[in-house]
Amino acid sequence: MGSGPAGLTAAIYASRAKIDTTLISGLDAGGQLMITLDVEDFPGFPEPILGSDLIAKMKKQAQRFGTKFIDGDVTRLDFSRGTKRLWVGDKELESEAIILAIGSSAKWLGLPSEQKLIGRGVSACATCDAPFFKDKIIGVVGGGDAAIKEAIYLTKFASQVIVIHRRNKLRAFQILQDRARANPKIKFLLNKVVEEVLGKGKIEGIRLADVKTGKISTLKLEGLFIAIGHRPNTEFLKGEVELDEKGYIKIIQNSKFKIQNEKGRVIGNRFSTMTSVEGVFAAGDASDWKYRQAVTAAGSGCKAALDAQDFLENL
């Protein structure tokens, strides 16, 4: 389930191992790479590649090994017995193993003007896009750890970084705040909310409102990073697999599959991607709140496919 780099890599490995593999793409096929213009940090591509082109190449590779594709979202699940059942609309499928590669979604401000300029100066991933903003003035919206970490990281490239937060004080750990305030490239605009992202074709600035006075102002910017968090796409999994307090899929070290050395000491677990349900594995951003990179998602998709293969062979 899922057609981003985690799901497609899992499909490539599973199909190549001659496992009957079906990939359910989801309505937002391709995941967050589909809204990423130039990808420069995926190994094997010395020149930038469009996120959508990278997904298309992965899909073609999976198809070459025999992966079947179903468009649409899973609307219902039943993991209550050995053979897992799921539905895409009215179509029912049964499977002995499932890989959940359903990703996460960046939290956006919800402004129509923001959505129009995603990938055109508006981003939710500094690690992905910071090099495109060399010597530019950029804004970061947010006041938590993620926002301050992104602001500090962006100073490696930008000439100035302006942190915009709706409250009168930041929520980030104090050590991060101290580090940011000591950085001459970082400035702060507190008690401000973004009302509109300005620009046609690319960002030119933002319109701000003061939360106390209501006063409207404009700020010229060449980039805007939204750093108010991510949410895993796992709401429909509640009651089927165990989730953590943030909604991410838990990886369970099931004692049934423990690995012991010759002295009987437990030295590992056979499956590093299995969820609380035997035969259901997780890969990518739906179980990774920290890294959220295309290459780490692809790597976890590989691991999930190998775990699923091992599980199926030992049924």
N, C-alpha and C positions, 0 to 999 in steps of 0.2 A: 504494500500500500504506500503510494507516494512516488512521484516521478522527478524528484530533484536528484542531486548527485548521489545521495545515499541510496535511494530506491533503484536508480538506474545501475549503479555499480553492483548492488546486490543481485539485480536481474542478470547482469552480464556474467557474474561468477556462477550463479545457480544454473542458468541455461547452458553455459559452457560445460558444466558438470553433468549434463544430460538429465537434469531435473525438470519435470514439467512445470514451467514457470509462467504465471500470469501476473502482469503488472497493472494495477488499478491506478490510473493517473491522477485522479482528483480533478475537480473543476479548475483549480489554479495549477494546471499542469506545469511542471518545471520548477516550481517553487520560487524562491527569492532571486535566483539567478536570472529569471525572466525579466526582472526590472533592473538588472545590472547591465550597464552599457559595456565598458571595457573591463575585462578580467585579465589582470597582469600577474597574478600570483598562483595560478594553477600550473603545476609542473608539466613540461612537455610543450608549452606554447611560448616560444621566445618573443613573439609579437603579441600585442593585446588581442583578445578575442571577445566578441560579443557574448554576454551570458546566454542569450537564446541560442547562439550558434554552438556553444559548448554543450548545451543540453541536447540539441539536435544531433550532434556527433555521438553522444553517449547513447541516445535512443537508437540510432542507426546500428551501433555496435551491438546493442542488446538484441535487436531484431535479427541481426546476422546469425546469432546463436540460437534463435528460435523463440525468443520471448514473445508471448501474446499480450496485446494491450487492450484494456477496456477503459474508455473515457467515462468520467463521472466520479461522483463521490460515493463512499460506502454509507448507506443509510441505516444499516442495522447489523448487529453482531451477535453471535452466540458462541462463546468459548467454554460452555458448560460441560462439554464432553471431549473425548479424544480427537475426533474429527471436528475441526473448526468450521463454523458456518458464517457466511456474511452475504449481504445483499447490496447490489448496486441497482438502485431503483427496484424493479420487480425481479431482476435477475439474481438467482441464488447460486452461490458457489460454495464448494466444500474443499477443504485443504487440510493436509496433515501438519503443515508448518506455515506460519505467517511471519513476515517481517514488517514491522511498523516503522515506516520511514516517512512519516507524515509532516515532519518539519515544525517550524515555529514561524510566527509572524511578528514583524516589528510593530510596536505601538506607534501610531501616527497621531498627529494633532487633529486630523479629521477635516481639514480645510480643503475645499475643492481646488484652490490655487496651489496648495501643497502637492496634491495628487498629480496635477498636470505637469509638475516640474521634477518629479522623482526621476533620478537618472540624468537630470539636466541642471545639476547644481544642488539638488536636495537628495540627501542620503541618510541611511540609518546605520551605516557601518564604516567607521573611521579606518579600521584595519584594511577594509576592501578598497576604499576610495581616496584616502588621504593623499597619495602621491599625485593625484590629478589637481591638487589645490596648492601647488608650490607657489610661494610668494603672494598668496591671495589673502584677502580679509574674509574670514568665515565666522559663522555663528554656531553655537551648540545650545540646543534647548534641553534643559533638564538641570536637576540639582543634586542627584544621587551619585553613588559611586561610579556608575557607568558613565554618566555625563562628564564628571571631572577627569576620569581616566582617559576618555576620548579627547577632551580638551588638551590635556597634557601631551598625549600622543600626537595630536594634530600640530602642535607647535614645532615639531620636527620639520614640517613642510610649510605651513602657513606663515605669513608675515605677522598676522594678528588673529587671535581667537577671542571671541566675545561670548561669554556664558550668559544665557538668558534664562531666568528662573522666575516662576510666578510667586514665590514666597519671599519673605524678607531675609531668610537665611537658608543656607544650603543644608542638604540632608546627608551629604557624603561624610565618611569618616574624617575626623579632624586632621589626621596626618596627610590625607589627600588634599584637603582644603589648604593646609599650610603650604604644601608643595606647589599647588596651583597659584596661590597668592604671591609666592616668591618668584614666580616665572614672569618676567617682564613682558612676555608676549600675550599674556592672558588678562582680560578685563572682565568685569562683571556688571550685568544689568539685572538688578533684583526688582521684585514686585512688578514684573512686566510679563505680558502674555502676547503671543503672536496672533494677530488678527487676520493677516493676509500675507501671502508670499507674492512678491512683485516680480514681474518679468514676463516677457513673451519669448518662448523658445529656450531661454535659460534664465536663471535667477539673477535679479538685479538688486534686490533688497527685500526688506520686510516692513510691514506696518505693525507697530506695537501699541498696546494700550496699558496704561498704568493702572494696576488693580486698586489702588487707593484713591487716586484723583480722577481716573477715567481719561486723562489726557492722552491724546493720540500723537504719535511721533513716527518718523520713518528712519530706517537705518540702512545704509548702503552695504550690501554684502555680495560676495562672489561665490558663496557656498553656505549651505545650511545643513547641519547634522542634527537629526532628531534622536535624542538619547534618553527616552523616557521608558525604556524597557522592551522586552519581548514577551509574547505569550505562546506557549506550545499549543499546537492544534490538536489537543487531546480531550476536549470536552466530551466527545461522544464515546470515549473509552471508559468513563467512570462506571464502576461496578463490574467491569470486565477484566481490567488489569490494574495493578497497584500503581498509584501515582504519588509523587512527593507533595509537599505542602505548596509548591509553586505550580503544580500541575504537570511536571515533567514525568516521563515514564521511568519507573524504578527498575534498575538492573538488579536481579536477585541472585545471590550466590547460593543456589540450592544445594543443600548438603547431600542430596541424592546423587549429585554429579561431581562430588569432590574427587580430587586427584591426590593420591598418597604415595610417598616414597617407599622404599623397601623396608623401612622401619615403622611404617604405618602413620607417619606424620603427614598431616594435610599440607600440601604445598601449592594448591591451586584449585581451580574449578574448571571443568571441561568447557563450560560455555560462559564467555565473557559478555554476551549480549542478551541472555535470556531474561524475560520478564517474570512476573509472578505466576504466569500460566505456562506450563510445559509446552514447548513447541511454538511459542510466540516470542519473537525476538524483536529488539528495537535497534534502530540505527539513526544517526543524524541528529538534527537539532531538537527533535521531540524528546530526546533523552540526554541532551547536552546543553546545559545552560551557560557554559563557560566559553567554549572556543568558537562555535558557530561559523566555521569556515567551510568552503566548498570541499577543500582537500581533506579536512578531518571528517566531514560527512561521508565522503567517498570511501575513506579508509574504514569507517565503522560499518558501511554497507558491505564491504568485502568481508569483514569479520562476521557479520550477521549471516551472510550467505554460507560461509564455511561452517559456522555453528549449526545452521539449519541442515546442511548436508550431513554433518556428523550425526545430528539427532535422527534424521530420517534413516540413515544407514543402520542405526542401532535400535530402531523401533521393534 
